[in-house]
Every structure is written in structure tokens, then in C-alpha cells.
Amino acid sequence: MTFHTPTGAYCAVENVDLAVDRGAFVSIIGHSGCGKTTVLNIVAGLLEATEGIVLLDGREVRGPGPDRAVVFQNHSLLPWLTVYENVRLAVDKVFRDRKTRAERHEWTLYNLELTHLAAAKDKRPSEISGGMKQRVGIARALAMEPKVLLMDEPFGALDALTRAHLQDSVMEIHARLGNTVLMITHDVDEAVLLSDAIVLMTNGPAATVGEVVPVDLARPRDRVALTAEARYHQLRGRVLEFLYRRQMRPAA
Ligand SMILES: Nc1ncnc2c1ncn2[C@@H]1O[C@H](COP(=O)(O)OP(=O)(O)OP(=O)(O)O)[C@@H](O)[C@H]1O
């Protein structure tokens, strides 16, 4: 991906070759500015790669589509709509021709229950916490029944405890639905806890996939029990070594 800037062409990412298995939870980690969001936006179809393509189920991705739902860091909810209405809007858009009104209502409620939001369904975004807003974003994305869930630092703006709760919810939902997830994170512990594989990106310009670390820890995973597992610490160490020894943070 080359961006054309006032100071000339800037190659942000190059030769990103990545295969993600159906149902896998894959994290992308790398220093700030290395190109993680750029890669995610290309997969989402929000950005067109200068060269190269994205294949989903063997078909080329061209532009955004409901088969790839995105959860952003800043929950992008419509403030004048309730929690229910924010999710319902997406459900109506995707399922207008395939589900009846009653089915769309039930499906919206189901996704709110899945994300533990049923009790807050009539509240507006200004009346709920940051963690709950983020859950609405996740409910809305899941309700679209995407083949791939794309998450750009979904827990980045949350305090540590809320973050832990939400990570547990996401693990539970992933175990239940088995959807494919591509998630950007800055958090090594989060990446190891949630992922089946961690993609380590090198620094830009022309950032690329430096290494893919398979996370072979048994599921379901428990964050406290994992701290007693040698394999967990080995995997953490491998990611940390890549980030802080082999890819030093670029000068700001
Ligand atoms: N539209 C654009 N025009 C010009 N340069 C861009 C554009 N979008 C991104 N870049 C540059 O491409 C590089 C990668 O940006 P990107 O946002 O993908 O990084 P990132 O790894 O997601 O960063 P962070 O972790 O800080 O969110 C950066 O150097 C950025 O300045």
C-alpha cells in the first residue's frame, strides 16, 4: 500500500502475505504506525491496496461488505438511538430481504443477550459505560453474521478490569459461534490470551509480516490459570522479544 502524500509517495506496507483459517482468531501486533490499521482497512474493503488482493472464501474482496464487520476502538454508535436501535439498524440493513420484522426483532435481542446487554437495551449511548458501548459495537458487528469479524484495538480505550471482562466475553462468543476474527492489538497479554495465531509486523516504511506465532494453548483459557503455564510465558516472551529486541520502536 503506497499513500500519495504532499511530500511524495509513502510505502506503508509491502508484501503482506497472510492466510487465515476459517474460524481462527488471529491478532496483529506491531509498533505504532507500522501499518496494522492499513492492513485491516484493506481486508475490510475500506482501502484499496495499490497492489495485491484479498480473497475471502476464494473470492476477491472489492469494497466493504456485510461479510466483514468492523469494530472500531471508538465505538461509533449513533448517539440519538438506543442500544437496541443501534443494533437493529444494522440487522435491518443486512437482513431486510431475508428475515421478517419479527425475526429481525428476535435476532437483535439475541445478539444483545449474547453480549450481556439485554438489560440496557433501551438506554442511549450517553447513559452507558465505555465497556458497554464497546459491547454494543461488538453486538452490532456480530448481528450482521459476518464471515469475518475485524476489530481495530477494540479494548484499547477501556480500563484494565473492563478490558478483561470484555476479553472473556469475546472468547466466550468466539467459542460459541466459531467465527473468524482478525484483531489489532498493542497488548501482548491480550494477543496471547485470545489468539490462535499472532501476526508480528515489522516497522515501516514498507512494513511486512515478520513472523506468525501459533498459540497452541488449550481452550477454554483462563487468564489466571495461564500465568502458571510455562508455555504461556514462552509465547509471551517470543512476542516481546520480537517487539523489543528485533523491532525496536522507531524514533517518534
Ligand atoms: N491516508 C494516509 N495517507 C498517508 N499516509 C498514511 C495514510 N494512512 C496511513 N498512513 C501512514 O501509513 C503508516 C501506517 O499507518 P497505520 O495507521 O496503518 O498504522 P498502525 O500500525 O495502525 O498504527 P497505530 O498502532 O498507531 O494505530 C503510518 O506511517 C501512517 O502515517
PDBQT file of the ligand as one rigid body, heavy atoms in Angstrom, charges set to zero:
ROOT
HETATM    1  N1  LIG A 301      -4.271   8.072   4.245  1.00  0.00    +0.000 N 
HETATM    2  C1  LIG A 301      -2.971   8.098   4.515  1.00  0.00    +0.000 A 
HETATM    3  N2  LIG A 301      -2.164   8.945   3.861  1.00  0.00    +0.000 NA
HETATM    4  C2  LIG A 301      -0.835   8.949   4.100  1.00  0.00    +0.000 A 
HETATM    5  N3  LIG A 301      -0.211   8.144   4.989  1.00  0.00    +0.000 NA
HETATM    6  C3  LIG A 301      -0.964   7.289   5.680  1.00  0.00    +0.000 A 
HETATM    7  C4  LIG A 301      -2.391   7.227   5.486  1.00  0.00    +0.000 A 
HETATM    8  N4  LIG A 301      -2.870   6.264   6.318  1.00  0.00    +0.000 NA
HETATM    9  C5  LIG A 301      -1.817   5.774   6.999  1.00  0.00    +0.000 A 
HETATM   10  N5  LIG A 301      -0.671   6.381   6.612  1.00  0.00    +0.000 N 
HETATM   11  C6  LIG A 301       0.671   6.079   7.101  1.00  0.00    +0.000 C 
HETATM   12  O1  LIG A 301       0.883   4.687   6.967  1.00  0.00    +0.000 OA
HETATM   13  C7  LIG A 301       1.573   4.184   8.105  1.00  0.00    +0.000 C 
HETATM   14  C8  LIG A 301       0.767   3.077   8.740  1.00  0.00    +0.000 C 
HETATM   15  O2  LIG A 301      -0.394   3.644   9.379  1.00  0.00    +0.000 OA
HETATM   16  P1  LIG A 301      -1.417   2.741  10.190  1.00  0.00    +0.000 P 
HETATM   17  O3  LIG A 301      -2.471   3.631  10.721  1.00  0.00    +0.000 OA
HETATM   18  O4  LIG A 301      -1.833   1.594   9.356  1.00  0.00    +0.000 OA
HETATM   19  O5  LIG A 301      -0.501   2.208  11.402  1.00  0.00    +0.000 OA
HETATM   20  P2  LIG A 301      -0.877   1.397  12.713  1.00  0.00    +0.000 P 
HETATM   21  O6  LIG A 301       0.118   0.320  12.846  1.00  0.00    +0.000 OA
HETATM   22  O7  LIG A 301      -2.301   1.004  12.674  1.00  0.00    +0.000 OA
HETATM   23  O8  LIG A 301      -0.654   2.496  13.832  1.00  0.00    +0.000 OA
HETATM   24  P3  LIG A 301      -1.278   2.636  15.318  1.00  0.00    +0.000 P 
HETATM   25  O9  LIG A 301      -0.842   1.414  16.047  1.00  0.00    +0.000 OA
HETATM   26  O10 LIG A 301      -0.617   3.876  15.839  1.00  0.00    +0.000 OA
HETATM   27  O11 LIG A 301      -2.755   2.765  15.155  1.00  0.00    +0.000 OA
HETATM   28  C9  LIG A 301       1.841   5.366   9.013  1.00  0.00    +0.000 C 
HETATM   29  O12 LIG A 301       3.137   5.836   8.777  1.00  0.00    +0.000 OA
HETATM   30  C10 LIG A 301       0.806   6.383   8.577  1.00  0.00    +0.000 C 
HETATM   31  O13 LIG A 301       1.281   7.700   8.796  1.00  0.00    +0.000 OA
ENDROOT
TORSDOF 0
